[in-house]
Amino acid sequence: MTGGQNGRKNTEKQRAAEQQLAEIAKISDEELFKRLDTDEEGLNQVEASDRLEEYGKNIIDTSNEYSLAKRKASACDKGCGRGNPLDLRTH
């Protein structure tokens, strides 16, 4: 695969991730908890351990000045009305 094709694939993945995040930011807390199979109390130690084993570490690369997480947080700071959608404690 050429560099151009690889770049397009990455851009398509980034757009899809951004669209998914934008949709998640619009749903109610109840629906979000349902989708994540949790509640306001969060996961207990066993559930967290099981998910860590199944999905791996939950790491967001914030070294990029224009990372998706930073753009999304910035957009919400500017008035999405719900605070940071990546921080469930603020909802």
N, CA, C and O of each residue as an XYZ file, in Angstrom:
364
protein
N       0.851     -1.179      0.000
C       0.000      0.000      0.000
C       0.893      1.238      0.000
O       1.882      1.294      0.730
N       0.546      2.214     -0.808
C       1.359      3.416     -0.890
C       1.057      4.347      0.273
O       0.053      4.190      0.968
N       1.938      5.316      0.474
C       1.739      6.284      1.548
C       0.447      7.055      1.416
O      -0.200      7.367      2.416
N       0.059      7.371      0.160
C      -1.182      8.102     -0.070
C      -2.410      7.301      0.308
O      -3.352      7.822      0.905
N      -2.386      6.009     -0.055
C      -3.512      5.142      0.290
C      -3.599      4.960      1.801
O      -4.689      4.972      2.371
N      -2.460      4.794      2.439
C      -2.427      4.631      3.895
C      -2.939      5.887      4.580
O      -3.674      5.802      5.564
N      -2.560      7.045      4.073
C      -3.022      8.311      4.637
C      -4.521      8.480      4.510
O      -5.179      8.980      5.423
N      -5.066      8.058      3.360
C      -6.521      8.138      3.162
C      -7.255      7.215      4.123
O      -8.295      7.582      4.669
N      -6.709      6.001      4.333
C      -7.338      5.076      5.274
C      -7.345      5.662      6.679
O      -8.348      5.574      7.386
N      -6.219      6.265      7.088
C      -6.154      6.879      8.409
C      -7.141      8.027      8.529
O      -7.784      8.184      9.567
N      -7.271      8.832      7.481
C      -8.216      9.944      7.498
C      -9.644      9.430      7.589
O     -10.460      9.995      8.318
N      -9.956      8.364      6.857
C     -11.294      7.780      6.909
C     -11.585      7.235      8.308
O     -12.686      7.416      8.827
N     -10.612      6.575      8.915
C     -10.785      6.053     10.276
C     -10.986      7.199     11.261
O     -11.815      7.110     12.167
N     -10.223      8.273     11.078
C     -10.334      9.429     11.965
C     -11.714     10.062     11.841
O     -12.335     10.409     12.845
N     -12.194     10.213     10.610
C     -13.526     10.794     10.405
C     -14.604      9.925     11.034
O     -15.533     10.432     11.663
N     -14.477      8.611     10.862
C     -15.469      7.697     11.443
C     -15.451      7.787     12.958
O     -16.507      7.792     13.591
N     -14.263      7.858     13.548
C     -14.151      7.971     15.004
C     -14.741      9.294     15.494
O     -15.437      9.327     16.509
N     -14.467     10.369     14.780
C     -15.005     11.673     15.160
C     -16.527     11.689     15.054
O     -17.203     12.262     15.909
N     -17.065     11.065     14.014
C     -18.518     11.013     13.858
C     -19.138     10.204     14.989
O     -20.166     10.591     15.546
N     -18.514      9.086     15.326
C     -19.019      8.253     16.415
C     -18.984      9.021     17.734
O     -19.937      8.954     18.510
N     -17.910      9.741     17.993
C     -17.802     10.519     19.221
C     -18.853     11.628     19.265
O     -19.431     11.900     20.317
N     -19.097     12.265     18.122
C     -20.110     13.324     18.070
C     -21.493     12.754     18.378
O     -22.286     13.394     19.069
N     -21.785     11.569     17.878
C     -23.072     10.931     18.157
C     -23.183     10.557     19.636
O     -24.237     10.742     20.243
N     -22.117     10.038     20.210
C     -22.123      9.660     21.625
C     -22.356     10.883     22.501
O     -23.042     10.800     23.520
N     -21.789     12.014     22.108
C     -21.939     13.241     22.900
C     -23.389     13.718     22.944
O     -23.761     14.478     23.839
N     -24.211     13.281     21.989
C     -25.596     13.731     21.904
C     -26.577     12.860     22.692
O     -27.702     13.285     22.954
N     -26.170     11.663     23.068
C     -27.122     10.755     23.715
C     -27.225     11.035     25.211
O     -26.351     11.666     25.805
N     -28.297     10.558     25.793
C     -28.508     10.766     27.230
C     -27.535      9.918     28.041
O     -26.962      8.948     27.543
N     -27.367     10.304     29.287
C     -26.505      9.527     30.181
C     -27.020      8.105     30.311
O     -26.240      7.153     30.307
N     -28.326      7.961     30.424
C     -28.908      6.628     30.580
C     -28.580      5.738     29.391
O     -28.225      4.572     29.562
N     -28.699      6.289     28.181
C     -28.385      5.520     26.973
C     -26.896      5.191     26.915
O     -26.516      4.090     26.518
N     -26.063      6.136     27.305
C     -24.617      5.888     27.313
C     -24.270      4.758     28.276
O     -23.501      3.862     27.928
N     -24.826      4.793     29.473
C     -24.571      3.727     30.437
C     -25.048      2.383     29.901
O     -24.398      1.357     30.106
N     -26.180      2.396     29.218
C     -26.717      1.158     28.641
C     -25.754      0.609     27.589
O     -25.440     -0.581     27.587
N     -25.289      1.480     26.700
C     -24.361      1.053     25.642
C     -23.050      0.529     26.214
O     -22.457     -0.402     25.670
N     -22.602      1.129     27.308
C     -21.334      0.718     27.917
C     -21.510     -0.394     28.943
O     -20.538     -0.863     29.536
N     -22.753     -0.810     29.147
C     -23.078     -1.865     30.104
C     -22.517     -1.542     31.493
O     -21.789     -2.332     32.094
N     -22.883     -0.356     31.976
C     -22.461      0.088     33.306
C     -23.527      1.026     33.862
O     -24.616      1.128     33.297
N     -23.224      1.707     34.960
C     -24.132      2.682     35.546
C     -23.319      3.804     36.165
O     -22.102      3.864     35.989
N     -23.990      4.702     36.894
C     -23.310      5.860     37.481
C     -22.210      5.462     38.460
O     -21.264      6.221     38.673
N     -22.326      4.292     39.047
C     -21.322      3.825     40.014
C     -20.062      3.316     39.326
O     -19.025      3.172     39.973
N     -20.132      3.044     38.030
C     -18.972      2.547     37.300
C     -18.805      1.048     37.458
O     -19.720      0.350     37.894
N     -17.643      0.568     37.105
C     -17.352     -0.857     37.156
C     -16.730     -1.235     38.493
O     -15.992     -0.453     39.091
N     -17.040     -2.449     38.955
C     -16.333     -2.936     40.132
C     -14.983     -3.497     39.681
O     -14.710     -3.551     38.482
N     -14.154     -3.905     40.603
C     -12.803     -4.347     40.280
C     -12.801     -5.544     39.326
O     -11.979     -5.600     38.412
N     -13.699     -6.485     39.526
C     -13.757     -7.677     38.677
C     -14.160     -7.293     37.255
O     -13.551     -7.751     36.289
N     -15.199     -6.443     37.128
C     -15.638     -6.009     35.804
C     -14.529     -5.237     35.084
O     -14.296     -5.441     33.892
N     -13.857     -4.360     35.809
C     -12.775     -3.574     35.214
C     -11.642     -4.482     34.746
O     -11.086     -4.291     33.665
N     -11.309     -5.462     35.563
C     -10.248     -6.405     35.208
C     -10.639     -7.215     33.967
O      -9.817     -7.429     33.076
N     -11.888     -7.658     33.918
C     -12.368     -8.418     32.761
C     -12.297     -7.579     31.485
O     -11.877     -8.067     30.436
N     -12.709     -6.319     31.582
C     -12.687     -5.452     30.389
C     -11.262     -5.105     29.981
O     -10.968     -4.975     28.793
N     -10.386     -4.955     30.952
C      -8.984     -4.698     30.632
C      -8.411     -5.870     29.849
O      -7.688     -5.684     28.869
N      -8.736     -7.065     30.286
C      -8.257     -8.263     29.595
C      -8.862     -8.366     28.192
O      -8.172     -8.736     27.242
N     -10.142     -8.042     28.065
C     -10.828     -8.160     26.779
C     -10.436     -7.069     25.790
O     -10.204     -7.356     24.616
N     -10.358     -5.807     26.255
C     -10.160     -4.669     25.355
C      -8.774     -4.046     25.408
O      -8.405     -3.288     24.512
N      -8.009     -4.350     26.431
C      -6.707     -3.717     26.591
C      -6.826     -2.402     27.347
O      -7.908     -2.012     27.787
N      -5.693     -1.732     27.488
C      -5.664     -0.467     28.226
C      -6.432      0.615     27.476
O      -6.435      0.655     26.245
N      -7.076      1.480     28.230
C      -7.823      2.599     27.687
C      -6.888      3.807     27.642
O      -6.845      4.616     28.569
N      -6.154      3.906     26.559
C      -5.147      4.956     26.433
C      -5.496      5.841     25.249
O      -5.718      5.355     24.140
N      -5.542      7.131     25.492
C      -5.765      8.112     24.441
C      -4.477      8.891     24.266
O      -3.956      9.459     25.226
N      -3.961      8.921     23.049
C      -2.728      9.636     22.757
C      -3.015     11.132     22.731
O      -3.673     11.627     21.816
N      -2.529     11.840     23.722
C      -2.749     13.289     23.784
C      -1.506     14.072     23.390
O      -1.458     15.291     23.555
N      -0.492     13.371     22.867
C       0.734     14.064     22.477
C       0.532     14.911     21.223
O       1.264     15.876     21.002
N      -0.442     14.561     20.413
C      -0.740     15.317     19.211
C      -1.554     16.549     19.595
O      -2.598     16.436     20.237
N      -1.074     17.713     19.201
C      -1.752     18.965     19.545
C      -3.196     18.985     19.052
O      -4.053     19.627     19.659
N      -3.461     18.291     17.965
C      -4.798     18.292     17.376
C      -5.472     16.932     17.512
O      -6.215     16.513     16.624
N      -5.217     16.247     18.616
C      -5.803     14.923     18.811
C      -7.327     15.027     18.893
O      -7.879     16.074     19.231
N      -7.984     13.919     18.577
C      -9.439     13.873     18.621
C      -9.959     14.237     20.011
O     -10.918     14.998     20.139
N      -9.332     13.697     21.041
C      -9.780     13.978     22.404
C      -9.689     15.468     22.717
O     -10.608     16.026     23.315
N      -8.603     16.115     22.326
C      -8.447     17.541     22.600
C      -9.437     18.369     21.788
O      -9.991     19.344     22.297
N      -9.665     17.990     20.527
C     -10.633     18.746     19.710
C     -12.033     18.593     20.270
O     -12.788     19.565     20.316
N     -12.396     17.388     20.697
C     -13.732     17.153     21.232
C     -13.926     17.906     22.549
O     -14.964     18.535     22.758
N     -12.937     17.844     23.428
C     -13.035     18.557     24.699
C     -13.123     20.061     24.464
O     -13.883     20.756     25.139
N     -12.351     20.558     23.513
C     -12.369     21.977     23.199
C     -13.722     22.392     22.646
O     -14.239     23.452     22.997
N     -14.296     21.566     21.788
C     -15.611     21.885     21.224
C     -16.660     21.961     22.314
O     -17.530     22.832     22.279
N     -16.589     21.062     23.281
C     -17.580     21.077     24.357
C     -17.339     22.225     25.319
O     -18.289     22.760     25.891
N     -16.095     22.610     25.507
C     -15.806     23.764     26.348
C     -16.408     25.026     25.735
O     -16.697     25.995     26.437
N     -16.592     25.000     24.419
C     -17.111     26.170     23.714
C     -18.627     26.153     23.598
O     -19.197     26.987     22.895
N     -19.296     25.215     24.280
C     -20.735     25.330     24.316
C     -21.556     24.147     23.889
O     -22.668     24.349     23.401
N     -21.098     22.937     24.033
C     -21.980     21.822     23.674
C     -23.028     21.615     24.758
O     -23.978     20.859     24.557
N     -22.874     22.271     25.902
C     -23.904     22.258     26.913
C     -23.837     21.115     27.909
O     -24.593     21.105     28.881
N     -22.957     20.158     27.693
C     -22.899     19.000     28.584
C     -21.535     18.854     29.237
O     -21.308     17.873     29.945
N     -20.641     19.766     29.032
C     -19.298     19.580     29.566
C     -18.529     18.629     28.677
O     -18.899     18.409     27.524
N     -17.478     18.075     29.199
C     -16.621     17.177     28.441
C     -17.274     15.800     28.334
O     -17.452     15.141     29.359
N     -17.642     15.334     27.127
C     -18.319     14.043     26.994
C     -17.398     12.874     27.308
O     -17.863     11.745     27.471
N     -16.098     13.132     27.394
C     -15.167     12.060     27.705
C     -15.029     11.863     29.213
O     -14.416     10.890     29.650
N     -15.583     12.759     30.006
C     -15.504     12.669     31.455
C     -16.910     12.460     31.992
O     -17.670     13.417     32.144
N     -17.257     11.210     32.281
C     -18.607     10.892     32.710
C     -18.954     11.494     34.065
O     -20.130     11.615     34.407
N     -17.943     11.872     34.834
C     -18.199     12.436     36.165
C     -18.870     13.801     36.087
O     -19.454     14.248     37.074
N     -18.803     14.479     34.933
C     -19.369     15.830     34.827
C     -20.815     15.815     34.389
O     -21.410     16.880     34.224
N     -21.410     14.635     34.193
C     -22.782     14.552     33.665
C     -23.749     14.211     34.744
O     -24.947     14.099     34.487
